[in-house]
Structures are given as C-alpha cells and as structure tokens.
C-alpha cells in the first residue's frame, strides 16, 4: 500500500504539462470547497461552522489564483492577512455539543479535512520542485504554504478536542 505522499509523487510525475496539473488542482480545490460548505451546513457547533466556512472561502481563493496563473502565467497578488476580528481559536470548553461532548463524527470530519490539506500541500510542493521557471516555482510554493496553514488550523482544533499534544 502506497502512502498518500507516494501517491502524489506518482501522480505528479505522470503529468504531461503544467496545464494538466493546474486543471487537476482546480478540480480538487472545487471538491474541497464543496466538502467544507456541505460540512458547515451540518455543524451545530458555531466554531466548527465558522472554521468550515473559512476553509471553503479559502478554497475559492485558491481556485481564483490557479485560474489566474493558468490564464496569465503571473503570480497573483495574495493577501496573507487574516480579516480583523477573525479568530480560529477553538473554544470548545464553552461550545460543547450533543450532551457536552464533541462526537467522533466531528473529529472524523476534521481528520478528513486535515488529510485533504496535507495531500494538497504535498501536491503543490511537488509541482514547485518540478517547476520550469522561478515564477511557477514561487506560485506553487505559495499554494503549498496556504495548505500547510490550513492543516495547522485544523490541527489546533483536534488538539483541543483530544487534549493531546505531543511534546517535542
């Protein structure tokens, strides 16, 4: 059985060109947007709802960046600022659901989201390694960084839910 990283390596190495890679990336960002939007509508916990809405909005931005790069071969102007007042600190101590407990279903959704973000980071990192010019390399490195930040946000929620943090 291949790891998800090995799957990404195999996939990227078989691309015939950057256009194919960008088309697949757009498709995956749309799938992620749809996943996050659907999950946001089922959340009773307001912090989880807010998280999934934010992640869906981020996927929409990524689609725009990819389409812009595909069409113009230029780096997009990207803001890395969080909107003022935006906080993704998981406040589960005051926002418990279903009789005071976060359900395995909630954690499972977060794990699926983390897996998607990690695979996306690997995908964009591999594309950056195989870039044919510096602009292309920088573009994919930026997208990989976004996916890493999404992974970290979701990880902070899981840490709060489980009460587990590996000491390093």
N, C-alpha and C positions, 0 to 999 in steps of 0.2 A: 504494500500500500504506500502510495506517494504522499508526502506531506503537502500541505497547501502551498508552501513555498516552492517545492519541486514542480507542482502543477503549473504555477505561474511561470517558472523558468521555461518549461516545455512549451507553454502557450506562446510566450513572447518570442522564443527562438524560431517559431514557425511562421511568424508574420512575414508577409511579402513586402510590406512597406508601412510607413508611418500612418498612412490613411486608414489602413486596416486596423491598426492599433487604436487610433482615435475613435473610429466608428464603434469598436467594441467598448472602449471606455465610456463613450456617451450612452450606449445601451445599458451598461452596468450602473452608471450614475442615475439613470432614469428608474431602473429597477429598485435601487436603494431609496430614491425619493418616494416611490410608491409604497415601499415597505414601511418607511418611517411615518408617512402620512396615515396609512392604514392603522398602524400601532397607536399613533397619537389619538385616534378617534375612540380607541377601546380602553384607554387609560383612565382609571378613576383617580389615581394619584396625580395632583396638579404638577409636581416637579417632573415626573416621568413624561406627562403630556407635553410640558414645556421643552424638555430635552428632545423628544422625538420631532416636535415641530421645528426646533432649531436645526436638527440634523437634516430634515427634509429641505429646509431653506438653503442649507449649505450645499446639498446635492444639486439644487437648482443653479446655484452659483457655479459649481464645477462644470455643469453642462454648458453654461454660457462661456466659461473660459475655454473649454475644449472646442466648442463651435467657433469661437473667435480665432483660436490658434489655427484650426483647420482651414478657415477661410482666408486669414490674413498672414499666417506664419509669423505673427508677432506676439510678444509676451503681453498678456493683459495687464491692465492697471488693477492691482489687487490690494484691497484694504485688509489688514490683519487685525484691525481694531474690533473689540467687542462693542456692541451697542451699549451706550451708557445705561446703567441700571440693570444690565443683563448679568445674571448670576447663575452658575450651574453647580453651586454647592449643593449636594444632595441633603435635603433637610428631612430625612426620613424619621428622625426622632419625633418630629411634630406632624408628620404627614403619613402616618401608618394607614394601611387599608385592610379590608377583609378581616375584621376582628383583631386588629393590632399587629398583623404580620404581613410582610411582603411575601407574596406567593412564589413558588418555584417558577410559575409561569412568567412572572415579571423578570426574574433573574435569567430565565432561559431566553427571553427576548433580548435582554441586554447582551448575553453571550453571543447570540446570533449577530447582533449589531457589531460587536467587537470583532468577530470573525470577518465580517464583511470589510470593516475598516482596515484590518490588518492585511487582508488579501489585496485590497486596493493600494495600500502603501507599498507592498511588495511589487505589485504590478507597475506602478509609476516609477519606483526605484529601478526596476529592471529596464524600463524604457529609457530612463535617464542614462544608465550605463551604456546603452546601445545607441544613444543619440548620435546623429551625424554632424551636428554643429552645436555651438555653445548656447544659442537661444533655445533650441529644442531641449538640450540637457537641463538648462535652468528652469524651463517650463515644467518639465516632469518632476524635477526636484521640489518645486513649489507645491505641486499637487500631492506628492508623497508627504510633504510636511503637513499639509492640511489633514490628510488621512491619519497621520500619527497623532495630531492634536485631538481629532475626534475619538480615536482609540483611548487616549488618556482621559478624556472627559467621561467616557462610558466606564472606564476602569475605576474612576473615583466613585461612581455610583455603586459598582459591585463591591468595592472595598467597604463602603458604608453599610450595604445590605448584609454582607457576610461578617463584618467585623474582623476581617483578616487582612493583615498587611505583612508581606514578607520583609523581614529585616535584612538589609544588606549592608 
